[in-house]
């Protein structure tokens, strides 16, 4: 009987390695990815992305997975770099970039965890080289609810931006999630006991859309005011928060639930 790693980063690594290696992404997952891609592209002006990038417009995709958002935004940047705790996801990211004919110097990902800390207080496996700083844009899609504390992740990502750079986060809108009296421990700030797919707890049970993910989730979602505060505390201005127009289906058949995603942005302040 296998045991789960003691750290959240380790549990995320095991779960997402398994998800990537299975090669069996369910139809609703493809729909979710497509929805995020469509909503992000529809907001390139809102984000501040130029249609014709300069020769040094750089994108950081944190918790990049297989690189769907990197490939979506690649026409708008000159370089995309990904970081993920899952080696299998990083391999998929790089394999798909090469298959698309994009050279490594233009799009690549590495294994890393910006929140990792060793027992001695060191940097763990954080990516700290200079090439991983000074980005024009950073994105984190469907991953903030897998880290703790989330405000530290926002702070670390803003640190990787150059002055005037923009951080974009996509995640679950807490206001769309139903918490029932049958689960008094569930509420804002709690993960609600749901598994990946983040089904609404109800009727004395939880929706287990992707088994195993319950060990990796720290939050059900985030509200507008909380996200705005995280961005502001991290040194951002021009903070924005928008809900996706359409609800998102999670799971298939009787397990399917509907929730709403949001997209938030903030621009790193200058030092003047």
N, C-alpha and C positions, 0 to 999 in steps of 0.2 A: 504494500500500500504506500503510495507516494505521499510525501508531505509537502505542504505549501511553503515557499520561501518566507522568511520572517519579515522581509521588508516589502513595502508597497511596490517599489520599483521592480523587485524580483518577481512578485506575483504578476505584475503587468507584463514582464518579459515572458514568463511561462505561458500566460494566457494568449498573448498576441503572437508568440511563436507558433503556438498550436493552431490559432486561427489562420495564420498565413500559410502554414504548411499543409493544412487540410485541403486547400484549393477548392473549397466547396462553399463559396459565398452564396447565400440565399437570395432569391429575387428581391425581397424587400430591402436588403442591404444595397443592392445595385440601385434601386430607386432612391434610397436615402442619399447615396453619393451623387447621383445625377441631380437631385434637388439642390444639394449644397453647391455643386458646380454652377448650376443655373442662377441661383440667388447671388452668388459671389460675382459672377460676370455681370449681372444686371446692376451691380453697385460699384463698378470700377471707378466711376466718377466720384461717387460718394466717398469711397475709400481714399481717393487721390492718386489712383494709378493712371499714368499717361498711356495713351493708345500707342505712341511711338516712343519706346524707352531709349534712354541714352545708353552709351556703351558700357556703363558701369552701374546699372540699376540691379541691385542684388536682393534676392528673396531668401529668407530663412523660413523653412517649414518645420516646425517643432512638433514632435509626436507625429511624424510625417506619414506613417503607415506605408502603403505601397506607392505613395506619391501622386494620388489623384489630383490633389489641389495644386501641387507643384506643376504638373503637366497642364492643368487648366490655366494657370497664370503665366506659364512660360512665354507665351507670345508677347507679354507685357514687360518682361524683364530680360536682362542679359545673362543672368546666372541664377540658378536655384540650388540651394543646399538644404538637405534634410538631416534631421537628427531623430532617432527613435531608440527606445530601450530594447526593441526586438530585433535581433539579428536576422531573423527570417523576413521581417518586414523590410529591413534595409536591403536585403538581397533582392526582394521583389521590386523595390523602388529602383535600384540600379539596373536590374535586368530589363525592366520595362523602359527605362530611359534609353538604354543601348538599343533595344529592339526598335525604338522609335527613331533611331538614328541621331540621338543627341549625345555628343561626346562627354566624357567624364568631367572635363574642365568646365562644362556648361551646366551640368546637372549631376549631382551625386549626393549620396547620403552615407552617414556613418552611425555606428552604435554609440549612444551617449545618453546621459541623464543629468540635466542641469541641476536637479535637486538632490542628487546623490551626495551623501556625506559619509566618509569612512569613520570607523570607531575613534580614530584619533582626531577627528574634526577636519580632515583634509577634503580635497575636492572630489574624492571618489572617481567616478568615470565621467565627470563633466567634460565637455568639449571646451577647452580654454585657449586654444591657439588663436593668434591674432586674426587669422582668416575667418574666424567664426564671430566676428564683431563688425560693426559699421554697416549694418544692413539698412536698406531703404524701406523694406517691408518685412514683417514677420507675421506668420499665420499659425494658429493652433486650432485645429478643427476636430470637434468631438473627442477632446482629450482632457479638458480642464477638470471634468468630473472624475477623472482617473488619477489625479495627483492631490497631494496634501502637503502644506496648505496651499490653496489655489492662489492666494495673494502673492506668495513667494514666486510661483511660476510666472505670474504677470510681471513682477518686478524684474526677474531674471531676463525675461524676453525683452523688456524695454531697455535694459542695460545693453543688449546686443544691437540695438538700433543706433544709427547715427542721429545727430540732432535733426529734428524734423521728420524722422522716420516714423512709420505708422505700424502699429500692432493691430491685428484683426483676430478676433476670437469668435468661433461658432460653437454653440452648445445648446443645451436644453433650457427653455424658458420655464422657470419655476412656476410661473402663474398658470401654466397650462396643465400642471400635474395635480391630480386629485388625491388628497390624503384623507382617509376615512377614519371614523372614530374607532373602528375595530383595531387600528394600529396607532394608539396614542403616542408612541415614541417617534412616529414619522412627523416631520415638519421641516420648515426651512432650515437648511444646514445639515439635515440628515439625509443619508442615501436612500432611506425608505425601504431597504431590504430587497430592492428589485435587482434583476440581473440585466446583463447587456441587452439593450432594447428598452430598458428603463420603463417597463410597464407600470401602470398605476396600481398601487396596492389596493385590493378591494376584496370584499367577501371572504376575509380571513385567509387569503392566499396572495402570493405574488406571482407575476408573470416571469417565467424563466425562459426568455427568448433564446439566449445563447448560454447554455450551461457552463458554469465555471467562472463567468464574469463577475459574479457577486463578490468574489474575493478581491476585485480590483477597483470597485466603485466607491468613491468617498462622498459623493453628493448626488442628489436627484437632479439638480439644476441650479440656476442662478437667476436672481431678479435684476431688474433694471438698475435700481439704486445701488445694489451691492456691486454690480459690474462697474458702474460709473465711479464708485469710491475706489475700487481696486486700481482702475486706470489712473485716477487723479493722484492717489497715494504713490503710485509708481513714477510720477513725474510727467504725466500726459496732459495735454490740453486738446481742445476740439473733440471732446469725447462724444461718441454717438452710439445709440442702441436702437435696433430695429428688429421687430418680429418678422419671421417669414409669414407670407400671406397665407400659404396653405399648410394645413396640419401634415404631420409626417406619420406614416404607417410603420409600425414596428411589429415584425412577426407576421405570420400567415395563419389563416384559419381562426380557430377559437382563441388562440393566444394573441392575436393581433390587437394592438392598442394604438391610440392616436395621441400624439403629443406635438408641441410646437417648438421649433428651433428659433434662436435669435442670432443676430450677428452684431458684434460690438467692435468699435474701433477707438483708437486714441493716438494722438500725435505727440512724439517725445519733444518736450520743451527744450529750448536752447539754454545756454548757460549765461546769456547776457542779462 
